[in-house]
Amino acid sequence: MRVTVSETVSETLSETVSGTVSETKFSVGIDLGTTHCVLAYAELNHDGEPNSPEVLAIGQLIAPGQVESLPALCSFLYLPNEAEFDTHQIQLPWPQAHSMIGNFARDLGNKTPNRIISSAKSWLCQADVDRRSAFLPLHAPDDVQKLSPYQVSKSVLQHMQSAWQQQKPDSPLHEQQVVITVPASFEPSARDLTLDAARECGLHNAILLEEPQAALYSWIAQNDSDWRQQVTLGDVILVVDIGGGTTDLSLIAVTEEEGALQLTRVAVGDHVLLGGDNMDLTLAHVVNRKLASQGTRLQPWQINGLTHACRAAKETLLADNDTQQVPLVVPSRGSSLMGGSLSSELTRGEVSQVLIEGFFPHVESHAKVQKRAKSALSTISLPFEDDPAITRHLANFLTRQQSALHNIPGVNVKEQASFVHPTGILFNGGVAKATGVTQRMLEVLNNWLLNEDANPVKELQGIDLDQAVAKGASYYAQVRDGSGVRIRGGTAAAYYVGIESAMPAIPGMEPPIEAYCIAPFGMEEGTQAQLPSQAFALTVGEPVQFRLFESKIRRDDHAGTRLDYWDEGEITELAPIEITLSAEHHQGGQVVSVQLQAHINELGTLELRAMEQQGETSWKISFDTRN
């Protein structure tokens, strides 16, 4: 995690959010998905009813020299070699550093997987790697140009921005109300990397919104004022968002304010790196075993290519149609594509058996997420979940959040309940287009509720699973303009900074660390935490380490709470920050007595300020990734 440190000052909100609502014409929502990106927009109706968002068709290459506008942009970037295409064959209607983004890039990756970059969004939230360093595609030959996850995200944003400008030249995107969505589980550094990429594209006024909230906003927009007829005070809506790379879980309560129903986000799940990508890889191994039984052994690079082919087959076979099997072509290094290729197929029965039973098995409500012993050495890769059972992750989430609804006005919690009892469920994400998936999850969840004498959950209807997040983000931009219904919530976790205790040196023992709460759960954006007036020792002018912690289940800790002990799983330590604080007015290594202030700006960035007690200097540390 990188940070921004500045030495003192007074800052205003206008420094972080440029532009004013009165200058904008459109509300724009951008869904930066793991596998697909969508841009939705609506004309702003200042001080009036919100308008229904529509989707912008995005121009992209579909074949050499052919550009077509499609409702979604595949989140794949292909890196061709110099002799692969003539320049005119890969030109877009606008200049761009990387033109091979979208459908054609994905198709090329099926044949040459070591030149395709996918899942850049998942890499963006991995603190164990330098996300600004060029290392993608992983394990590609030396002659392949490498890019960083940050560069890929920026290139995708630039592509969508250019597509907008081509169609709406009189309304520059940087002058509009732009909302970019991220997983609810994205930690602060990943959120800020996303914003930094937007700013480098000139979108200085862009803000972020959690994807499950965007899906619910889309449901509100789709149902207009009728949404209040579908829910009642005290309802608890479970949002299950299963995308290409992640599974996002959120709980939103139906509350009341001044006699009107409101929505309040009360809990979000961990960052579960489990989704459609895992399913594609699973199907690739099914086909690989089938070929192996016929005496054909695939090389690793062929399995990579097969994985991309299985993605398209999965989408076809899980849809509601009569297709019973899909042929697959496995690339081979022959003299010609077809002449050197192997063929196989996937059937509807195989997909249903492998994916439904493997990823959505029947489990008990108290089931624990399974962990496996790690090998001492492994290749660098994304930290995928050990346990592929999404139903077990759901059980774990609802059980851990058992106390989430306590003290929520209007919500009645059964005393004997062993997990949160949702009354409504909203599915989102491409995987949820498969009716077999949603039916199985409803079946499992309703069995849990039945066992505790609770009513079955009601499925909320009325959103386009491919476009809901972008449309919901566009609707939210209108909410910020004064129209529509706002979901309340604040931060999805409580945040703590480590305070080292003073103690004599003891061989083999480090000084104990206390977790000092600087931002309580649910702290609203644009507010400041009231920390107690207490002095701390801050070392400046030499390398120091800030240890950061978060908790998604400790809801009663207030700003200034100091913890010297916590149960396993209550608090998670984030990546530490290594930094040297400026000693311009002090000597290197000097210990300065300071007081702390904490603030969460409108962009959701947590800022910790240390103010010198015997001087006028202060240090601000923003928990983000800016250089």
Secondary structure, DSSP 8 states (H G I E B T S, - for coil): ---EEEE-----HHHHS-S-GGG--EEEEEEE-SSEEEEEEEE--TTS-----EE--EEEEEETTEEEEESSEES-EE---TTTS-GGGG--SS--S---BSHHHHHHHHH-GGGEE--HHHHHT-TTS-TTS--BSTT--TTS--B-HHHHHHHHHHHHHHHHHHH-TTS-GGGSEEEEEE-TT--HHHHHHHHHHHHHTT-TT-EEEEHHHHHHHHHHHHHGGGHHHH--TT-EEEEEEE-SS-EEEEEEEEEEETTEEEEEEEEE---B--SHHHHHHHHHHHHHHHHHHTT----HHHHHHHHHHHHHHHHHHHSSSS--EEEEEE---SSSTTTT-EEEEEEHHHHIIIIIHHHS----TT---------SS--S-----S---HHHHHHHHHHHTTTTTTT-TT----TT-SS---SEEEEESGGGGSHHHHHHHHHHHHHHHHHTT----EE-----TTTHHHHHHHHHHHHHTT-S--EE---SSEEEEEEE-----BTTB---EEEEEEE-TT--TTEEE---S--EEEE-SSEEEE-EEEESS--S--TT-EES---TTT-EE---EEEE---TTS-TT-EEEEEEEEEE-TT--EEEEEEETTSS-EEEEESS---
